[in-house]
Amino acid sequence: MKKKLIIFLSEIKIRKYDILRFDLDELESKYGYKIEIHELIEYIHPGFSSMFTNIYKNRKIRSFKSFSSWKARILFLKKNFNSDILIISIIPLINFRSLKINYFINKNNFTTLKYRNITFPVFKTSKSIFSFMFEPKLISLVKIKHLIQKYFLTLVTKYLSLSFNYTVVFGRKDKSHIRKNKSTKIISGNSFDYNMYLKHKNIKYKKRQNYALFLESPAPIHNQGDRYLTGDRNFFGTKKNWLKSINNFFDFIEKELKIKVLIAPHPKIKHLKRFSKIYDGREVVEEGLYQTSKNAKLIISRDSTGFAYAAI
């Protein structure tokens, strides 16, 4: 009996963290699907892959730098698996290259599933996205360009009648805001962070005592991070100034609260040593947030969606 194939399309570099949160190993081992992961980051966002230093090598992963090479692979798989293919996409409609990919899989009649972009808890606000975009600290010409392009691509998508067979949504609020499409089946699911919690909540691990967690971001410590795409100004300052300030803050927290500050590395970043020189010798934890957040006395972050674990 021929195995069914799942093709997972990604706009980022795949890390072990992503294999876990998207249940890709379980789909293969538990349900018997063949999995093939297509990294399209170098086609959609040329150069952005250099922001990922936490590289994960896996037999399932194939990387593509051009549309033509990816298209050739997709058509080869279609020929060999016939209709036994499901395409799962985490590629948002962000530029014309991502539109080209979505248009291709739609017009070639693949069975498709996508995740909603809102995959973590959000706060309520009366402000529109425009008011945030034009705040003095946040404004950038790149962001304005992306916003205009996004709304234009949404109109193009509607005109071309592009849709997915299945869409996974997260929570009642998310479900109520999704555009209705008769050809799309809505599936209720958990956010990725909550899924990670559910998968690991019964797994025993060595518990730490009396500590705080700092949820690290790539910028300005390691590289530009998402600023490579968004064009944000570096209002966090230089690496030197940022580290001086943050380490002084950690010293204050440790002294006042009598706890130890541990560093939770960003999924994009690979630390080579357990005790980091840039954080004045503080420990970089190896366990995931789904483990370490549970017993933390305090979670410190600038803007990480990992704050969801505090709620969990």
Secondary structure, DSSP 4 states (H G I P E B T S, - for coil): -PPPEEEEEESS---HHHHHHTTHHHHHHTT--EEEEEE-HHHHSTTGGGG--S----TTEEE-SSHHHHHHHHHHHHHHHTT-EEEEE---S-SHHHHHHHHHHHHTT-EEEEE-S--S-----SS-HHHHHTSTTT--HHHHHHHHHHHHHHHHHHHHT---SEEEEESHHHHHHSPP-TT-EEEEE--HHHHHHHHHTT---PPP-SEEEEE--STTTTS-TTHHHH----TT--HHHHHHHHHHHHHHHHHHH--EEEEE--TT---SSSEETTTTTEEB--S-HHHHTTT-SEEEESS-GGGHHHH-
